[in-house]
Amino acid sequence: MLDTTSLPSSSDDTPVDNEAQNLLPNILLFVLRTIWHDRQDWFFGVDMAIYHTTGANPRIPVVPDAFLSLGVPRKKGGKTRLSYVLWEENYIPPILVLEMVSHTPKMAIYQRLGVLYYTIYNPEYWQGDRHQPFEVYKLQVGEPYWLEEVELGIGRCVVGGEEQLAWFDRNGQRFLTPDQLLAQERLEKEKALAEALQALQEKERLAQYLRNMGIDPDKEVAKLS
């Protein structure tokens, strides 16, 4: 793997867009240090490079304005991190990333990394972008995607060899269309009939076997009853 001591801590030396882009994430860090002062299983990086292996080149990092990781030590080997190297963190991705006035959306990158929450704070330019000044996207991995407020899941499925979207219940079971329900009921009836026919045939074979042995199955059944 790469010699991470030579990797830069950010993508370049370009200054931040404005004062808030550095100030506000540091305020969040300061408050976390207060409310989680007894915890040692988290790390909050500000303007720090995240090196990963999901891109074309592991030497090219993604640099959010801030990010939060859980399940990692506050300090790496007792020292302050210069960068967040995913393969040195047991491949634990940040659970949350924050972009301030982001002009280059990185949602696809963060989704590949396994980030759960992608937040964008854009108080000045949001109207031109037709977005809200503060937005949080949950980059859930896997399907179906559960919509808590709707109490339904939504995701993809394959029907008749073709992919389509469908609703799912909390257990991940797909809700069927009326036609699909009828088809399922028909299949279940056909299956039950086939199983009953098979059981009857097995009963007849057993009865014939007993007759061949000189045993009357009807009399034996009468004795049992």
N, C-alpha and C positions, 0 to 999 in steps of 0.2 A: 504494500500500500504506500501512498505518498508520504514523504517526509513533511509532516504537517508544521514543523517549526519554521519552514520557509514560506508558508502560505500567508498572504496578506490578510489582515483582520477585516478589511472591507473591500468592495469591488474596485474602488479607486479613491483618489484623494479629493474628489469633487465635494465642495461644501454642501450642506443641507440647504433645502429651498428657503427655509425661514427659521426663525428662532424657535417657534412652537414645535417644529419637527423634531427638535432635540430635547426641548424643555419638557413637553408633556409626557413623553415616554419615561423620562427620568423621574417625574412626579409619581407615575404609576409604580416605578421601581421602589421609590422611597416609601410609599405607603405599604407595599408588599412586605418590605423589610420590617415594618411595624406590626402588621397584622399576622404575619407568619414568622415572628421572631424566634419561635421555638421549633420551627421546621427546618430541616436540612436536606429536603428532597425536591428542591425546585431551583430553577435558574431563570432569570429574566435578563435577556440580552438587549442592548440598545445600540442600534446602528452597527450591528456585528454580522460578519459573514457566516453563512451556514454552508458548509461544504457537504456535498451529497454525491451519490452515485447514480441518481436517476436521470441525469442529463447526459449530454454528449461528452463532456470533459469534467472530471471530478475537481480540476483546478479552477473551474469557473463557479463561484458561489452564487447564492441568492442572498440579498442583503435587505431584509425588512427593516423598517424603522424600529421595531421592537418585536420580541417574541418571548413566549413563556413555555418552558418545558417542565414537566413533572416526572418524578421518578429518577432524577439525576442528582448528583451531589452539588451543593452550592458552589464548591470549588473543586476543580479538577486536579486530583493529586495534591490537594492543599494549596494550589496556586490559582490565581485569577486567570480565567480563560482569555485568550487573545482572539479566538474564533470558536465557533461551534462546529466540530467535525463529527458528522453523524456516525461514522464507523468507529469513532473513539468513545461514543456515548451509547454503546450497545444498540445502535440504530434506533434510538428513541427520538422520534421527531418532536418538534414543538407542538403543543396542543393548541396554541393560539399564536397568530401573527398579527401585527398591526402595521398598516401602511398609512402614513400621513400625506395627504395631498398626492396620492399616487397617480402618476401619468402613464405608468406602464403596468397594467393589471397583471398580476402573477398568479391568478387563481389556479390555473392548470398546473403550474410548477408545485404549488403548495399541496394540491390534491395528490400529485404523484408522491410527494414526500410523506403523506399520511397526516398532514395537519388537519385538525378537526374544525377549528374556527378561524375564519379569515375576516378580519375587521378593517374597515377603511374609514378614516376620519378626514373629511374633505369639506371644511366649513365655508370656504371661499368660492370654490369653483363648481360646487355640486349642481347648481341650477343649470349651468351650461351643459353638464354631463347628463342631465335628466336623472340624477340620483339623489338620494337623501344625504344630508350632511354627515350622518353616521350610519354605517351599514355593517351588519354582521352576517356572514354567510357560513352555514354549517356544511363543511365538505365531508359529508358522511361517506365512508367507504362501505361498499356492499349495497345490495338491494334486497328487498324493497326499502325505500326511504320512508321512515315513519313520520307522519305529520301529526304531532301531538294535539294541536288545536282542532284538527279535523277528525282525529281518532281513526285515521285510515293510513295505510301505507300505499305508496305508488312505486311502480317499477316495471321492468320488462319481463315478458314471457314469450314463449314460442308456441303458437297454435297452428296446427296444420302445416308445419314447416316454415311459418312466417313469424317474424318478430313483431310484437305489438305491446302497447302499454296496458296495464291493468291495475285494479285496486286490490289491496291485500289487507287481511285482518292483522291483529296484534301478534298472532302466532306465525305470520308469514304465509298463511294460506290464501290463495288467490280466490277472489270473488268471480264467479262465472256469469256469463250472459244467460238470459233465458234459454236460448238455443243450446248453449253448452250444458246447462242444467238438465234439459230434457235428454240430451245425448248421454250424459253421465248416468241418469236414472235408467235409461234403456240398457246401457252397458252393465250396470249393476244387476238389473233383472236377468239379463242374459247370463251373467256370471253365476247368479244364484240358481237359475234353472239348470245350467250345466253341472254345477256342483251337486244339485239334488239328483240329476240323472245319473251322475257318476256313483253317488252313494247307493242308488237303487240297483245299478248294475253290479256293484260289489256285493250287495245283499243277495242278489239272485245267484251270483257265482258261489257265495258261501253256502246258500241253501242247496244248490246242486252238488256241491262237494260233500255235504252231509248226507244227502240221499245216496250218493255213490258209496258212502261208508256204511249204508244201511241204517241211517238215523233219519227219523222223520222230523224235520225242523219245526213243523207246525205243532207237533205234540210237545216238543221240547220247550217251545215258547209258551204253550198252555201251562206246562208245569211251573214255569217261572212266574207266571201271572197268578 
